[in-house]
Amino acid sequence: MSGTLILTAVLMGLATAAARFLPFLAGARLAGPALRRLFAELFPPAVLAVLLVYMARGLGDADAPAQMAQAAGAAVTVAAHLGWRNLLLSVGSGTAACMLVLHLAG
């Protein structure tokens, strides 16, 4: 196994553990309205922005059907989020649209 793969796995494990233990370590400070607003209103759009940037990063190297599928998935994801403000529904519908376009094009 390569050192890069092991380092990536360890860093991902540490990031996951930190995210899970943060509520217990921060205690009552997480109950404040400012932090609640941050997670409720700003976190889902931030996650979607990261996903869209990550998807667009390798888009230029892909073939035309993959580009069309990713563009359709991104458009559906953004539209679903603007319509329903539900992160799971947004990502799920965008993924489904991407897979459908890939299936129909292939």
Distance bins in CASP14 RR format, pairs under 12 A and 6 or more apart:
PFRMAT RR
TARGET T0000
AUTHOR 0000-0000-0000
RMODE 2
METHOD distances of the structure
MODEL  1
1 7 0 0 0 0 0 1 0 0 0 0 0
1 8 0 0 0 0 0 1 0 0 0 0 0
1 9 0 0 0 0 1 0 0 0 0 0 0
1 10 0 0 0 0 0 1 0 0 0 0 0
2 8 0 0 0 0 1 0 0 0 0 0 0
2 9 0 0 0 0 0 1 0 0 0 0 0
3 9 0 0 0 0 1 0 0 0 0 0 0
3 10 0 0 0 0 1 0 0 0 0 0 0
3 11 0 0 0 0 0 1 0 0 0 0 0
4 10 0 0 0 0 0 1 0 0 0 0 0
4 11 0 0 0 0 0 1 0 0 0 0 0
5 11 0 0 0 0 0 1 0 0 0 0 0
5 12 0 0 0 0 0 1 0 0 0 0 0
6 12 0 0 0 0 0 1 0 0 0 0 0
6 13 0 0 0 0 0 1 0 0 0 0 0
7 13 0 0 0 0 0 1 0 0 0 0 0
7 14 0 0 0 0 0 1 0 0 0 0 0
8 14 0 0 0 0 0 1 0 0 0 0 0
8 15 0 0 0 0 0 1 0 0 0 0 0
9 15 0 0 0 0 0 1 0 0 0 0 0
9 16 0 0 0 0 0 1 0 0 0 0 0
10 16 0 0 0 0 0 1 0 0 0 0 0
10 17 0 0 0 0 0 1 0 0 0 0 0
11 17 0 0 0 0 0 1 0 0 0 0 0
11 18 0 0 0 0 0 1 0 0 0 0 0
12 18 0 0 0 0 0 1 0 0 0 0 0
12 19 0 0 0 0 0 1 0 0 0 0 0
13 19 0 0 0 0 1 0 0 0 0 0 0
13 20 0 0 0 0 1 0 0 0 0 0 0
13 21 0 0 0 0 0 1 0 0 0 0 0
14 20 0 0 0 0 0 1 0 0 0 0 0
14 21 0 0 0 0 0 1 0 0 0 0 0
15 21 0 0 0 0 0 1 0 0 0 0 0
15 22 0 0 0 0 0 1 0 0 0 0 0
16 22 0 0 0 0 0 1 0 0 0 0 0
17 24 0 0 0 0 0 1 0 0 0 0 0
17 25 0 0 0 0 0 1 0 0 0 0 0
18 24 0 0 0 0 0 1 0 0 0 0 0
18 25 0 0 0 0 1 0 0 0 0 0 0
18 26 0 0 0 0 0 1 0 0 0 0 0
19 25 0 0 0 0 0 1 0 0 0 0 0
19 26 0 0 0 0 0 1 0 0 0 0 0
19 39 0 0 0 0 0 1 0 0 0 0 0
19 43 0 0 0 0 0 1 0 0 0 0 0
21 27 0 0 0 0 0 1 0 0 0 0 0
21 30 0 0 0 0 0 1 0 0 0 0 0
22 29 0 0 0 0 0 1 0 0 0 0 0
22 30 1 0 0 1 0 0 0 0 0 0 0
22 35 0 0 0 0 0 1 0 0 0 0 0
22 39 0 0 0 0 0 1 0 0 0 0 0
23 29 0 0 0 0 1 0 0 0 0 0 0
23 30 1 0 1 0 0 0 0 0 0 0 0
23 31 0 0 0 0 1 0 0 0 0 0 0
23 35 0 0 0 0 0 1 0 0 0 0 0
23 36 0 0 0 0 0 1 0 0 0 0 0
23 39 0 0 0 0 0 1 0 0 0 0 0
24 30 0 0 0 0 1 0 0 0 0 0 0
26 32 0 0 0 0 0 1 0 0 0 0 0
26 35 0 0 0 0 1 0 0 0 0 0 0
26 39 0 0 0 0 0 1 0 0 0 0 0
27 35 0 0 0 0 0 1 0 0 0 0 0
28 35 0 0 0 0 0 1 0 0 0 0 0
29 35 1 0 0 1 0 0 0 0 0 0 0
29 36 0 0 0 0 0 1 0 0 0 0 0
30 36 1 0 0 1 0 0 0 0 0 0 0
30 37 0 0 0 0 0 1 0 0 0 0 0
30 38 0 0 0 0 0 1 0 0 0 0 0
30 39 0 0 0 0 1 0 0 0 0 0 0
31 39 0 0 0 0 0 1 0 0 0 0 0
32 38 0 0 0 0 1 0 0 0 0 0 0
32 39 0 0 0 0 0 1 0 0 0 0 0
32 40 0 0 0 0 0 1 0 0 0 0 0
33 39 0 0 0 0 0 1 0 0 0 0 0
33 40 0 0 0 0 1 0 0 0 0 0 0
33 41 0 0 0 0 0 1 0 0 0 0 0
34 40 0 0 0 0 0 1 0 0 0 0 0
34 41 0 0 0 0 0 1 0 0 0 0 0
34 42 0 0 0 0 0 1 0 0 0 0 0
35 41 0 0 0 0 0 1 0 0 0 0 0
35 42 0 0 0 0 0 1 0 0 0 0 0
35 43 0 0 0 0 0 1 0 0 0 0 0
36 42 0 0 0 0 0 1 0 0 0 0 0
36 43 0 0 0 0 0 1 0 0 0 0 0
37 43 0 0 0 0 1 0 0 0 0 0 0
38 44 0 0 0 0 0 1 0 0 0 0 0
38 45 0 0 0 0 0 1 0 0 0 0 0
38 46 0 0 0 0 1 0 0 0 0 0 0
39 45 0 0 0 0 0 1 0 0 0 0 0
39 46 0 0 0 0 0 1 0 0 0 0 0
39 47 0 0 0 0 0 1 0 0 0 0 0
39 87 0 0 0 0 0 1 0 0 0 0 0
40 46 0 0 0 0 0 1 0 0 0 0 0
40 85 0 0 0 0 1 0 0 0 0 0 0
40 86 0 0 0 0 0 1 0 0 0 0 0
40 87 0 0 0 0 0 1 0 0 0 0 0
41 85 0 0 0 0 1 0 0 0 0 0 0
41 87 0 0 0 0 0 1 0 0 0 0 0
42 48 0 0 0 0 0 1 0 0 0 0 0
42 49 0 0 0 0 0 1 0 0 0 0 0
42 85 0 0 0 0 0 1 0 0 0 0 0
42 87 0 0 0 0 0 1 0 0 0 0 0
43 49 0 0 0 0 0 1 0 0 0 0 0
43 50 0 0 0 0 0 1 0 0 0 0 0
43 85 0 0 0 0 0 1 0 0 0 0 0
43 87 0 0 0 0 1 0 0 0 0 0 0
44 50 0 0 0 0 0 1 0 0 0 0 0
44 51 0 0 0 0 0 1 0 0 0 0 0
44 77 0 0 0 0 0 1 0 0 0 0 0
44 78 0 0 0 0 0 1 0 0 0 0 0
44 80 0 0 0 0 0 1 0 0 0 0 0
44 81 1 0 0 1 0 0 0 0 0 0 0
44 82 0 0 0 0 0 1 0 0 0 0 0
44 84 0 0 0 0 0 1 0 0 0 0 0
44 85 1 0 0 1 0 0 0 0 0 0 0
44 86 0 0 0 0 1 0 0 0 0 0 0
44 87 1 0 1 0 0 0 0 0 0 0 0
44 88 0 0 0 0 1 0 0 0 0 0 0
44 89 0 0 0 0 0 1 0 0 0 0 0
44 90 1 0 0 1 0 0 0 0 0 0 0
44 91 0 0 0 0 1 0 0 0 0 0 0
45 51 0 0 0 0 0 1 0 0 0 0 0
45 52 0 0 0 0 0 1 0 0 0 0 0
45 77 0 0 0 0 0 1 0 0 0 0 0
45 78 0 0 0 0 1 0 0 0 0 0 0
45 81 1 0 0 1 0 0 0 0 0 0 0
45 82 0 0 0 0 1 0 0 0 0 0 0
45 85 0 0 0 0 1 0 0 0 0 0 0
45 86 0 0 0 0 0 1 0 0 0 0 0
45 87 0 0 0 0 1 0 0 0 0 0 0
45 90 0 0 0 0 1 0 0 0 0 0 0
46 52 0 0 0 0 0 1 0 0 0 0 0
46 53 0 0 0 0 0 1 0 0 0 0 0
46 81 0 0 0 0 0 1 0 0 0 0 0
46 87 0 0 0 0 0 1 0 0 0 0 0
47 53 0 0 0 0 0 1 0 0 0 0 0
47 54 0 0 0 0 0 1 0 0 0 0 0
47 77 0 0 0 0 0 1 0 0 0 0 0
47 81 0 0 0 0 1 0 0 0 0 0 0
47 87 1 0 0 1 0 0 0 0 0 0 0
47 88 0 0 0 0 0 1 0 0 0 0 0
47 90 0 0 0 0 1 0 0 0 0 0 0
47 91 0 0 0 0 1 0 0 0 0 0 0
48 54 0 0 0 0 0 1 0 0 0 0 0
48 55 0 0 0 0 0 1 0 0 0 0 0
48 73 0 0 0 0 0 1 0 0 0 0 0
48 74 0 0 0 0 1 0 0 0 0 0 0
48 76 0 0 0 0 0 1 0 0 0 0 0
48 77 1 0 0 1 0 0 0 0 0 0 0
48 78 1 0 0 1 0 0 0 0 0 0 0
48 79 0 0 0 0 0 1 0 0 0 0 0
48 80 0 0 0 0 1 0 0 0 0 0 0
48 81 1 0 1 0 0 0 0 0 0 0 0
48 82 0 0 0 0 0 1 0 0 0 0 0
48 85 0 0 0 0 0 1 0 0 0 0 0
48 86 0 0 0 0 0 1 0 0 0 0 0
48 87 1 0 0 1 0 0 0 0 0 0 0
48 88 0 0 0 0 0 1 0 0 0 0 0
48 89 0 0 0 0 0 1 0 0 0 0 0
48 90 1 0 0 1 0 0 0 0 0 0 0
48 91 1 0 0 1 0 0 0 0 0 0 0
48 92 0 0 0 0 0 1 0 0 0 0 0
48 93 0 0 0 0 0 1 0 0 0 0 0
48 94 0 0 0 0 0 1 0 0 0 0 0
49 55 0 0 0 0 0 1 0 0 0 0 0
49 56 0 0 0 0 0 1 0 0 0 0 0
49 74 0 0 0 0 0 1 0 0 0 0 0
49 77 0 0 0 0 0 1 0 0 0 0 0
49 78 0 0 0 0 1 0 0 0 0 0 0
49 81 0 0 0 0 0 1 0 0 0 0 0
49 87 0 0 0 0 0 1 0 0 0 0 0
49 90 0 0 0 0 0 1 0 0 0 0 0
50 56 0 0 0 0 0 1 0 0 0 0 0
50 57 0 0 0 0 0 1 0 0 0 0 0
50 87 0 0 0 0 0 1 0 0 0 0 0
50 91 0 0 0 0 0 1 0 0 0 0 0
51 57 0 0 0 0 0 1 0 0 0 0 0
51 70 0 0 0 0 0 1 0 0 0 0 0
51 73 0 0 0 0 0 1 0 0 0 0 0
51 74 0 0 0 0 1 0 0 0 0 0 0
51 77 1 0 0 1 0 0 0 0 0 0 0
51 78 0 0 0 0 0 1 0 0 0 0 0
51 81 0 0 0 0 0 1 0 0 0 0 0
51 87 0 0 0 0 1 0 0 0 0 0 0
51 90 0 0 0 0 1 0 0 0 0 0 0
51 91 1 0 0 1 0 0 0 0 0 0 0
51 92 0 0 0 0 0 1 0 0 0 0 0
51 94 0 0 0 0 1 0 0 0 0 0 0
51 95 0 0 0 0 1 0 0 0 0 0 0
51 98 0 0 0 0 0 1 0 0 0 0 0
52 58 0 0 0 0 0 1 0 0 0 0 0
52 59 0 0 0 0 0 1 0 0 0 0 0
52 70 0 0 0 0 1 0 0 0 0 0 0
52 71 0 0 0 0 0 1 0 0 0 0 0
52 73 0 0 0 0 1 0 0 0 0 0 0
52 74 1 0 1 0 0 0 0 0 0 0 0
52 75 0 0 0 0 0 1 0 0 0 0 0
52 76 0 0 0 0 0 1 0 0 0 0 0
52 77 1 0 0 1 0 0 0 0 0 0 0
52 78 1 0 0 1 0 0 0 0 0 0 0
52 81 0 0 0 0 0 1 0 0 0 0 0
52 90 0 0 0 0 0 1 0 0 0 0 0
52 91 0 0 0 0 0 1 0 0 0 0 0
52 94 0 0 0 0 0 1 0 0 0 0 0
53 59 0 0 0 0 0 1 0 0 0 0 0
53 74 0 0 0 0 0 1 0 0 0 0 0
54 70 0 0 0 0 0 1 0 0 0 0 0
54 74 0 0 0 0 0 1 0 0 0 0 0
55 62 0 0 0 0 0 1 0 0 0 0 0
55 66 0 0 0 0 0 1 0 0 0 0 0
55 67 0 0 0 0 0 1 0 0 0 0 0
55 69 0 0 0 0 0 1 0 0 0 0 0
55 70 1 0 1 0 0 0 0 0 0 0 0
55 71 0 0 0 0 1 0 0 0 0 0 0
55 72 0 0 0 0 0 1 0 0 0 0 0
55 73 0 0 0 0 1 0 0 0 0 0 0
55 74 1 0 0 1 0 0 0 0 0 0 0
55 75 0 0 0 0 0 1 0 0 0 0 0
55 77 0 0 0 0 1 0 0 0 0 0 0
55 78 0 0 0 0 0 1 0 0 0 0 0
55 91 0 0 0 0 0 1 0 0 0 0 0
55 94 0 0 0 0 0 1 0 0 0 0 0
55 95 0 0 0 0 0 1 0 0 0 0 0
55 98 0 0 0 0 1 0 0 0 0 0 0
56 62 0 0 0 0 0 1 0 0 0 0 0
56 67 0 0 0 0 0 1 0 0 0 0 0
56 70 1 0 0 1 0 0 0 0 0 0 0
56 71 0 0 0 0 1 0 0 0 0 0 0
56 73 0 0 0 0 0 1 0 0 0 0 0
56 74 1 0 0 1 0 0 0 0 0 0 0
57 70 0 0 0 0 0 1 0 0 0 0 0
58 66 0 0 0 0 1 0 0 0 0 0 0
58 67 0 0 0 0 1 0 0 0 0 0 0
58 70 0 0 0 0 1 0 0 0 0 0 0
59 66 0 0 0 0 1 0 0 0 0 0 0
59 67 1 0 1 0 0 0 0 0 0 0 0
59 68 0 0 0 0 0 1 0 0 0 0 0
59 69 0 0 0 0 0 1 0 0 0 0 0
59 70 1 0 1 0 0 0 0 0 0 0 0
59 71 0 0 0 0 1 0 0 0 0 0 0
59 73 0 0 0 0 0 1 0 0 0 0 0
59 74 0 0 0 0 1 0 0 0 0 0 0
59 98 0 0 0 0 0 1 0 0 0 0 0
60 66 0 0 0 0 1 0 0 0 0 0 0
60 67 1 0 0 1 0 0 0 0 0 0 0
60 70 0 0 0 0 1 0 0 0 0 0 0
60 71 0 0 0 0 0 1 0 0 0 0 0
61 67 0 0 0 0 1 0 0 0 0 0 0
61 70 0 0 0 0 0 1 0 0 0 0 0
62 68 0 0 0 0 1 0 0 0 0 0 0
62 69 0 0 0 0 1 0 0 0 0 0 0
62 70 1 0 0 1 0 0 0 0 0 0 0
62 71 0 0 0 0 0 1 0 0 0 0 0
62 98 0 0 0 0 0 1 0 0 0 0 0
62 102 0 0 0 0 0 1 0 0 0 0 0
62 105 0 0 0 0 0 1 0 0 0 0 0
63 69 0 0 0 0 0 1 0 0 0 0 0
63 70 0 0 0 0 0 1 0 0 0 0 0
63 102 0 0 0 0 0 1 0 0 0 0 0
63 105 0 0 0 0 1 0 0 0 0 0 0
63 106 0 0 0 0 0 1 0 0 0 0 0
64 70 0 0 0 0 0 1 0 0 0 0 0
64 71 0 0 0 0 0 1 0 0 0 0 0
64 101 0 0 0 0 0 1 0 0 0 0 0
64 102 0 0 0 0 0 1 0 0 0 0 0
64 105 0 0 0 0 1 0 0 0 0 0 0
64 106 0 0 0 0 0 1 0 0 0 0 0
65 71 0 0 0 0 0 1 0 0 0 0 0
65 72 0 0 0 0 0 1 0 0 0 0 0
65 98 0 0 0 0 0 1 0 0 0 0 0
65 100 0 0 0 0 0 1 0 0 0 0 0
65 101 1 0 0 1 0 0 0 0 0 0 0
65 102 1 0 0 1 0 0 0 0 0 0 0
65 103 0 0 0 0 1 0 0 0 0 0 0
65 104 0 0 0 0 1 0 0 0 0 0 0
65 105 1 1 0 0 0 0 0 0 0 0 0
65 106 1 0 0 1 0 0 0 0 0 0 0
66 72 0 0 0 0 0 1 0 0 0 0 0
66 73 0 0 0 0 0 1 0 0 0 0 0
66 98 0 0 0 0 1 0 0 0 0 0 0
66 99 0 0 0 0 0 1 0 0 0 0 0
66 101 0 0 0 0 1 0 0 0 0 0 0
66 102 1 0 0 1 0 0 0 0 0 0 0
66 105 0 0 0 0 1 0 0 0 0 0 0
66 106 0 0 0 0 1 0 0 0 0 0 0
67 73 0 0 0 0 0 1 0 0 0 0 0
67 74 0 0 0 0 0 1 0 0 0 0 0
67 98 0 0 0 0 0 1 0 0 0 0 0
67 101 0 0 0 0 0 1 0 0 0 0 0
67 102 0 0 0 0 0 1 0 0 0 0 0
67 105 0 0 0 0 0 1 0 0 0 0 0
68 74 0 0 0 0 0 1 0 0 0 0 0
68 75 0 0 0 0 0 1 0 0 0 0 0
68 97 0 0 0 0 0 1 0 0 0 0 0
68 98 0 0 0 0 1 0 0 0 0 0 0
68 100 0 0 0 0 0 1 0 0 0 0 0
68 101 1 0 1 0 0 0 0 0 0 0 0
68 102 0 0 0 0 1 0 0 0 0 0 0
68 104 0 0 0 0 1 0 0 0 0 0 0
68 105 1 0 0 1 0 0 0 0 0 0 0
68 106 0 0 0 0 0 1 0 0 0 0 0
69 75 0 0 0 0 0 1 0 0 0 0 0
69 76 0 0 0 0 0 1 0 0 0 0 0
69 94 0 0 0 0 0 1 0 0 0 0 0
69 95 0 0 0 0 0 1 0 0 0 0 0
69 96 0 0 0 0 0 1 0 0 0 0 0
69 97 0 0 0 0 1 0 0 0 0 0 0
69 98 1 0 1 0 0 0 0 0 0 0 0
69 99 1 0 0 1 0 0 0 0 0 0 0
69 100 0 0 0 0 1 0 0 0 0 0 0
69 101 1 1 0 0 0 0 0 0 0 0 0
69 102 1 0 1 0 0 0 0 0 0 0 0
69 103 0 0 0 0 1 0 0 0 0 0 0
69 104 0 0 0 0 1 0 0 0 0 0 0
69 105 1 0 0 1 0 0 0 0 0 0 0
69 106 0 0 0 0 1 0 0 0 0 0 0
70 76 0 0 0 0 0 1 0 0 0 0 0
70 77 0 0 0 0 0 1 0 0 0 0 0
70 94 0 0 0 0 1 0 0 0 0 0 0
70 95 0 0 0 0 0 1 0 0 0 0 0
70 97 0 0 0 0 1 0 0 0 0 0 0
70 98 1 0 0 1 0 0 0 0 0 0 0
70 99 0 0 0 0 0 1 0 0 0 0 0
70 101 0 0 0 0 1 0 0 0 0 0 0
70 102 0 0 0 0 1 0 0 0 0 0 0
70 105 0 0 0 0 0 1 0 0 0 0 0
71 77 0 0 0 0 0 1 0 0 0 0 0
71 78 0 0 0 0 0 1 0 0 0 0 0
71 94 0 0 0 0 0 1 0 0 0 0 0
71 97 0 0 0 0 1 0 0 0 0 0 0
71 98 0 0 0 0 1 0 0 0 0 0 0
71 101 0 0 0 0 1 0 0 0 0 0 0
71 102 0 0 0 0 0 1 0 0 0 0 0
71 105 0 0 0 0 0 1 0 0 0 0 0
72 78 0 0 0 0 0 1 0 0 0 0 0
72 79 0 0 0 0 0 1 0 0 0 0 0
72 93 0 0 0 0 0 1 0 0 0 0 0
72 94 1 0 0 1 0 0 0 0 0 0 0
72 95 0 0 0 0 0 1 0 0 0 0 0
72 96 0 0 0 0 0 1 0 0 0 0 0
72 97 1 0 1 0 0 0 0 0 0 0 0
72 98 1 0 0 1 0 0 0 0 0 0 0
72 99 0 0 0 0 1 0 0 0 0 0 0
72 100 1 0 0 1 0 0 0 0 0 0 0
72 101 1 0 1 0 0 0 0 0 0 0 0
72 102 0 0 0 0 1 0 0 0 0 0 0
72 103 0 0 0 0 0 1 0 0 0 0 0
72 104 0 0 0 0 0 1 0 0 0 0 0
72 105 0 0 0 0 1 0 0 0 0 0 0
73 79 0 0 0 0 1 0 0 0 0 0 0
73 80 0 0 0 0 1 0 0 0 0 0 0
73 81 0 0 0 0 0 1 0 0 0 0 0
73 90 0 0 0 0 0 1 0 0 0 0 0
73 91 0 0 0 0 1 0 0 0 0 0 0
73 92 0 0 0 0 1 0 0 0 0 0 0
73 93 0 0 0 0 1 0 0 0 0 0 0
73 94 1 0 1 0 0 0 0 0 0 0 0
73 95 1 0 0 1 0 0 0 0 0 0 0
73 96 0 0 0 0 1 0 0 0 0 0 0
73 97 1 0 1 0 0 0 0 0 0 0 0
73 98 1 0 1 0 0 0 0 0 0 0 0
73 99 0 0 0 0 1 0 0 0 0 0 0
73 100 0 0 0 0 1 0 0 0 0 0 0
73 101 1 0 0 1 0 0 0 0 0 0 0
73 102 0 0 0 0 1 0 0 0 0 0 0
74 80 0 0 0 0 0 1 0 0 0 0 0
74 81 0 0 0 0 0 1 0 0 0 0 0
74 90 0 0 0 0 0 1 0 0 0 0 0
74 91 0 0 0 0 0 1 0 0 0 0 0
74 93 0 0 0 0 0 1 0 0 0 0 0
74 94 1 0 0 1 0 0 0 0 0 0 0
74 95 0 0 0 0 0 1 0 0 0 0 0
74 97 0 0 0 0 1 0 0 0 0 0 0
74 98 0 0 0 0 1 0 0 0 0 0 0
74 101 0 0 0 0 0 1 0 0 0 0 0
75 81 0 0 0 0 0 1 0 0 0 0 0
75 82 0 0 0 0 0 1 0 0 0 0 0
75 90 0 0 0 0 0 1 0 0 0 0 0
75 93 0 0 0 0 0 1 0 0 0 0 0
75 94 0 0 0 0 1 0 0 0 0 0 0
75 97 1 0 0 1 0 0 0 0 0 0 0
75 98 0 0 0 0 1 0 0 0 0 0 0
75 101 0 0 0 0 0 1 0 0 0 0 0
76 82 0 0 0 0 0 1 0 0 0 0 0
76 83 0 0 0 0 0 1 0 0 0 0 0
76 84 0 0 0 0 0 1 0 0 0 0 0
76 89 0 0 0 0 0 1 0 0 0 0 0
76 90 0 0 0 0 1 0 0 0 0 0 0
76 91 0 0 0 0 1 0 0 0 0 0 0
76 92 0 0 0 0 1 0 0 0 0 0 0
76 93 1 0 1 0 0 0 0 0 0 0 0
76 94 1 0 1 0 0 0 0 0 0 0 0
76 95 0 0 0 0 1 0 0 0 0 0 0
76 96 1 0 0 1 0 0 0 0 0 0 0
76 97 1 1 0 0 0 0 0 0 0 0 0
76 98 1 0 0 1 0 0 0 0 0 0 0
76 99 0 0 0 0 0 1 0 0 0 0 0
76 100 0 0 0 0 1 0 0 0 0 0 0
76 101 0 0 0 0 1 0 0 0 0 0 0
77 83 0 0 0 0 0 1 0 0 0 0 0
77 84 0 0 0 0 0 1 0 0 0 0 0
77 86 0 0 0 0 0 1 0 0 0 0 0
77 87 0 0 0 0 1 0 0 0 0 0 0
77 88 0 0 0 0 0 1 0 0 0 0 0
77 89 0 0 0 0 1 0 0 0 0 0 0
77 90 1 0 1 0 0 0 0 0 0 0 0
77 91 1 0 0 1 0 0 0 0 0 0 0
77 92 1 0 0 1 0 0 0 0 0 0 0
77 93 1 0 0 1 0 0 0 0 0 0 0
77 94 1 0 1 0 0 0 0 0 0 0 0
77 95 0 0 0 0 1 0 0 0 0 0 0
77 96 0 0 0 0 0 1 0 0 0 0 0
77 97 1 0 0 1 0 0 0 0 0 0 0
77 98 0 0 0 0 1 0 0 0 0 0 0
78 84 0 0 0 0 0 1 0 0 0 0 0
78 85 0 0 0 0 0 1 0 0 0 0 0
78 90 1 0 0 1 0 0 0 0 0 0 0
78 91 0 0 0 0 0 1 0 0 0 0 0
78 93 0 0 0 0 0 1 0 0 0 0 0
78 94 0 0 0 0 1 0 0 0 0 0 0
78 97 0 0 0 0 0 1 0 0 0 0 0
79 85 0 0 0 0 0 1 0 0 0 0 0
79 89 0 0 0 0 0 1 0 0 0 0 0
79 90 0 0 0 0 1 0 0 0 0 0 0
79 93 0 0 0 0 1 0 0 0 0 0 0
79 94 0 0 0 0 1 0 0 0 0 0 0
79 97 0 0 0 0 1 0 0 0 0 0 0
80 86 1 0 0 1 0 0 0 0 0 0 0
80 87 0 0 0 0 1 0 0 0 0 0 0
80 88 0 0 0 0 0 1 0 0 0 0 0
80 89 1 0 1 0 0 0 0 0 0 0 0
80 90 1 0 1 0 0 0 0 0 0 0 0
80 91 0 0 0 0 1 0 0 0 0 0 0
80 92 1 0 0 1 0 0 0 0 0 0 0
80 93 1 0 1 0 0 0 0 0 0 0 0
80 94 1 0 0 1 0 0 0 0 0 0 0
80 95 0 0 0 0 0 1 0 0 0 0 0
80 96 0 0 0 0 1 0 0 0 0 0 0
80 97 0 0 0 0 1 0 0 0 0 0 0
81 87 1 0 0 1 0 0 0 0 0 0 0
81 88 0 0 0 0 0 1 0 0 0 0 0
81 89 0 0 0 0 1 0 0 0 0 0 0
81 90 1 1 0 0 0 0 0 0 0 0 0
81 91 0 0 0 0 1 0 0 0 0 0 0
81 92 0 0 0 0 0 1 0 0 0 0 0
81 93 0 0 0 0 1 0 0 0 0 0 0
81 94 0 0 0 0 1 0 0 0 0 0 0
82 89 0 0 0 0 0 1 0 0 0 0 0
82 90 0 0 0 0 1 0 0 0 0 0 0
82 93 0 0 0 0 0 1 0 0 0 0 0
83 89 0 0 0 0 1 0 0 0 0 0 0
83 90 0 0 0 0 1 0 0 0 0 0 0
83 93 0 0 0 0 0 1 0 0 0 0 0
84 90 1 0 0 1 0 0 0 0 0 0 0
84 91 0 0 0 0 0 1 0 0 0 0 0
84 92 0 0 0 0 0 1 0 0 0 0 0
84 93 0 0 0 0 1 0 0 0 0 0 0
86 92 0 0 0 0 1 0 0 0 0 0 0
86 93 0 0 0 0 1 0 0 0 0 0 0
87 93 0 0 0 0 0 1 0 0 0 0 0
87 94 0 0 0 0 0 1 0 0 0 0 0
88 94 0 0 0 0 0 1 0 0 0 0 0
88 95 0 0 0 0 0 1 0 0 0 0 0
89 95 0 0 0 0 0 1 0 0 0 0 0
89 96 0 0 0 0 0 1 0 0 0 0 0
90 96 0 0 0 0 0 1 0 0 0 0 0
90 97 0 0 0 0 0 1 0 0 0 0 0
91 97 0 0 0 0 0 1 0 0 0 0 0
91 98 0 0 0 0 0 1 0 0 0 0 0
92 98 0 0 0 0 1 0 0 0 0 0 0
92 99 0 0 0 0 1 0 0 0 0 0 0
92 100 0 0 0 0 0 1 0 0 0 0 0
93 99 0 0 0 0 0 1 0 0 0 0 0
93 100 0 0 0 0 0 1 0 0 0 0 0
94 100 0 0 0 0 1 0 0 0 0 0 0
94 101 0 0 0 0 0 1 0 0 0 0 0
94 102 0 0 0 0 0 1 0 0 0 0 0
95 101 0 0 0 0 0 1 0 0 0 0 0
95 102 0 0 0 0 0 1 0 0 0 0 0
96 102 0 0 0 0 0 1 0 0 0 0 0
96 103 0 0 0 0 0 1 0 0 0 0 0
97 103 0 0 0 0 0 1 0 0 0 0 0
97 104 0 0 0 0 0 1 0 0 0 0 0
98 104 0 0 0 0 0 1 0 0 0 0 0
98 105 0 0 0 0 0 1 0 0 0 0 0
99 105 0 0 0 0 0 1 0 0 0 0 0
99 106 0 0 0 0 0 1 0 0 0 0 0
100 106 0 0 0 0 0 1 0 0 0 0 0
END
